[in-house]
Every structure is written in C-alpha cells, then in structure tokens.
Amino acid sequence: MHSESAQAPRLEKAVAYVKSQTSVAPEVGLVLGSGLGGYADTLGDRVVLPFAQVPGMPVSRVVGHAGNLVLGTVASGALRVAAMQGRVHLYEGHPVADVVFGVRLMIALGAKTILVTNAAGGISEGMVAGDLMLLEDHLNMTAQSPLTGTNESALGVRFPDMTRAYDPALGALADEVAAAQGFKLLRGVYAGMLGPQYETPAEVRMLRTLGAHAVGMSTVLETIAARHMGARVLGFSCITNVAAGLSKETLNHAEVTDTAERVKGRFMALLEGVLVGIAAGRGVAA
C-alpha cells in the first residue's frame, strides 16, 4: 500500500513517463465514468497510454472501464486535455492513494481544471433514468479521505477549504451549454458511498434526509484530492437508475451501463460544449 507521504516521488515518475510519450501538457483533466470512455476516442492528436504502462498507475477491473490515459486536444486544437478512460474504486480493494492517483497525475501534468463524471442512482423525487445532474456539493460517506496521514506540502495545504468544492462559474457555463443544446441540467448533492453493494431503502431514506439528490461509489475522493492540489472541479452525474426503495425494479450493473449507453450522446455533447466554452475563455470565475 502506498502511503500518502510517498505521493510526490510516485507522481514524478509517472509524469516523467507521460512526458516521454507525448508533448501534450493538459490544461483540463477528464475522469470518464461508466459508459463515457468513448469520449476520449474523439480527441484530436491523441496519444493512448494504458494505465498498466504508466508507473504507479493502478488498473481498474470494473466492466465498462477501458483503463487508458488519453492525451489530446479539443476545440480544433485550442484546448489540451488528458482523459482517464475509467477509474479505480475503493470497493475494488485499492487504497485511497490509488483511487485519486489519476486525478493527481493529470494535475501534476498541468491540468488546472478537472471534469469528473459518474453514473449515479437518483434519490430526488421525479428523477428518471437518463437525467443528467450537475454536482453542486457532495457528502463523503466513505469514511475515508485521500488527505489522511502526513500532509505533503508539495501537493497542497494541510486543511484545504471545501466550501466551493465544485466551481460555480464552471457550473454556470455547463447550464448555458445544456440550455443551448435544448435540455435542462439538474443540480444537486452527490453522496459518495463505499459500495460495491447498492444502498438499502433505509440508507436511501437516510441520504435523502441528509440532503443528497444522487448516490454513487466514486467522485468524492477525487474531488477532495483535486481541490487539495488547487484545481477547479466540475462534476456531472448520469442518473442511470432510481435508488433502492423508490421503484419496484431490482438494481443491477447492466441497467447502469445500458442507461449510460443510451444517453452517452447527450452527455458527450455536454462535455464537448463545456470544453469548447473553456477554450473560448468562458467559465472563468468573476
């Protein structure tokens, strides 16, 4: 298991390897969750690096996660990006340092903004499979943090502020993009659970009482690590199912991947629109 105090040397090795493979220094990093990995295939001038080839990079074993770091451009070359096709999760048995390593690597390579995506269960009344939700805030229900242990000042401060974990100006840009594309982007609080089991109906009621609108098994630890390193974060959930106890359906991963596949065109267009906006200088905090 990697200790948090060993992250800087580990990151340096990974950065050196990536830089030996491509001259692309990303301005934005993307974490592409279930069903969205294909977006990385649309990048211009792309270089594909399997996670297994990047020193220190953990490898995902979840169906639907290709496991590549892809570097390239969008907006006709105007914006340089790095994209993770898939991620690793706590429920796979990975230590927290591994769960956030990819995000830390993209920031160490130069990314000042992280776009994180996930598949989630809908908790709010009226949510249906296929809805897209902008993350306004989160609940870390994993009982873990990537910042536990000795703080590494080269990465960030000991006590980072999480008041605006998800950047409001980038959120406003996302709203504008969705409106221009003809749909309403939901907004809400994402609850990150350990998993891998889906939540019980009682747990869903608890999360709703606590103020959550959607629930999943990723994202919160990545966001904490990104904010610790000073990056801005924009988060999206694809509501792939209604959470336990809110419908008569039995929950299964096939439903998650099927719904993600059904709406990936809209989701990918949203990502593209946001990235084009960033390339044009929009979404900058006032």
N, C-alpha and C positions, 0 to 999 in steps of 0.2 A: 504494500500500500504506500502511495506517495504521501508524504507529509506536506502540509501547506507551506512550510518553510523552505521546501525544495523546489517551489514552482518557478522561480526566476531562471535558474540554470536549465531546468527542463524546457521552459519556453524558449530559451536562447538556442538550444539545439534544434528545436522544431522550426523556429524562424529561419535559422541558417539553412536548413534543408529546403524549405519552401522557396527561399530567395535564390537557391542554386538551381531551381527548376523553372522559375518564371521571374520576369521583371515587374509584374503587376503588383503594385503596392495598393491594397484595397482602401477605399475611403469608407465603404459600408460593408458590414458583415451580415450575412443572412443565415438563420437557422431554419431549415426547411423540414417541417414535421411530416407526419404521415400523409402520403399521397401528393405532397408538393415537391418532392425531389426533382421532378421533371423540369421545374423552372430553371434549374441550373444548366440544363441542356440548351437553353435558349440564349445563353450568354455569348457575346462576341469574343473572339480571340481567346477562347477558353483553354485552360490547362487543367487536366483532371488528375488529382493526386489521391489514390486510395488511402483511407485512414491508416491501413496497415503499413504503408510505406513511410509515413510521417513519424519521426522519432517521438516517442512518448504519447502518441495519439491513441486513445482507446478505440476499440472497434465495436460497433453496435451489432447485436444479434437479434434485433426485432424485425419481423416481417414488414416490408414496405420502406425500410431504411437502407438505401444503397450503400452508404458508408464511404463517401468521397468528399474531399475538399476540392471545390472547383473555383478557380480564379479566372476572371474575365471582365468584360465591360457591358454596360447597358447604355441606352440613350445615344446610339450611334458612336460609341466610344467616349462619350462625355463623362461617364462615371465608372470608376474602377470598383469592383466588388469581389468579395470572397463569399462562397456559399457552402454551407455544410449540408450535404445530402444525407439527412438523418442525424441522429444524436444518440448518446448513451444515457441510460436512466439509472437511478438508484435501485430500482426493483430488479435490475439485472445483476446486482451484486457489486456494482462499481463503487469505489469510494467517491466522496463528494468532489475531491480534486479532479477526478477523471470526468465527472459529469459536466464540469464547467471548463475543462481544458480547451475545447474547441473554440469557445467564445473568447477565452483569454488569448488564444493564439491569434485569432483574427484581429483583436485589438492590438496585440503586440506587433502585428504586421502593418498596422497603420490605421485600421478602421476606427473612426470616431463615433460612428452610429451603428447600432445593432438592431436589425429587424428580426424578431423571434416569432415563430408561428407554432401552432399546436392544434391537435384535434381534442375537442372537449365535449363533456356532457352538459346539456343545458339544464339549468336549475330554475331560471326565471319563468314565471307563468307566461305562456304564449310563445315561448321559443320552440322552433321546429328544426328538425334535421336539415342542414343546408344553410342555416343562418351564419353570417359572419359577424364576429364581435371584436371591437377594439378594446384592448385591455386598458382600463383607467387606473387599476391598482391590483394588488394581489394579497392573498392570505397564504403565508408559508405554513402549511400543515404537515410538513415532512419531519419536523423536529430536528432539522439539521441546517447547517449554514456552511457555505464554502469559505467563510472567514474565521471559522473556529481554529484555535491554535495560535501560534506566534504570528503576529502580523508581519507581512513583508512590505516594508515601506516603499520598495521599488514598484509595487503594484498599486498601492493606494493607502489611504489613511486607516487608522485603527477602527474608527467609528463613523462609517460613511452615512450621510443623510439619505433617507429613503422617502422623503416627503413627496417627491415627484419621481418615483421610480420609472414611470412611463411618461415620456416627454409630451407636454401639452401641445406645443407648436407642431410637432410631427403628427400628433393625433388630429389636429385641425386640418392639416394637409390631407390626411387619409380620408377624413369626412368629405372634403372637397372633391377628391378623386372619385369616391364612391358615388356622390351625387351626380357628378359628370357622367358616370357610367350607368346611371339610372337605377341605383338601388340604395337603400338606407343601411348604413353600417350601425349595428347595435353597439352599445357601450356597456361596460360592466366590470365587475371584480372577478378575477380568476382565482380559484382555490387550488393550490398545488398539493396533491396528496402523494404518499409514498407508493401506493399500489403494491403488486400488479392487479390485485383483485379490484373489481369495481365496487363502488360505495354501496352500503346498505341503505334502505329507505330512511332509517333513523339518522344515518350520517348525512344524507342529503338534506333532511329537515334541519339538522344542526347547522350545516353550511349555509342554508338559506337564512336561518336566524342570525348568523354571523355577518350576513351581508353579501354572500357570494352569489354570482349570477351564472357561473360556469365552473366546471371542475375537471381537472386533468392530472397527469402524472409527470409533468415536466415544467420548464419555463422559469419557475420562481428562483431556483438556484442560479440559473444562467443570468437572470436579470440582476440579482444581487452581485454576482461577480463582475458583470459589465459596469454597473454603477460604481463599484469599488474602484475600478480602473478609470473612471471618469467618462465612460462612453454614454451617449444618449441612447435610450431604448424605446422602440416602438413595438408593441405586441399585438398579435391577432390570434383569435381562436376561430376555428371552423367547428360549429356545433354539429357534431356527427350523430348524436343521439340525444334523447331526453333521459335525464338521470333516473336512477332506480326509484321506484315508487310513484313516479309521475306518469307512467303509462303501463300498459299491460304486457309490453314487449319484454322478451328476455334479452339482456345485453350480451353482445359478443363482438370480438375484434373485427370479424368480417363486415359487420354493419358499419363500423368506424371507417374501414378502408373503402367500402363501397360508396358511402356518402362523400368522403373526401374526393374520390374519383369523380363523382357526379358534379361536384361544384368547383373542381380544380381550375376550370377555365375562368370562372369569375374571380376566384382567389388569385390566380396568377396575373390576371389583368389588373387587379387591385395593387399587387406588389409592383408590377411594371409601372403603373401610373404614379405610385409613390416615389419610386426610384427616379423616374423621369423628372418629377417635381423637385426632388433633392438636387438632381443635376442642374436644374434651372435656378437653383438658389432659393427655392421655396421651403417652408417648414423650419425656417430659422427663428430661434427664439427672439422675441422683441427686446 
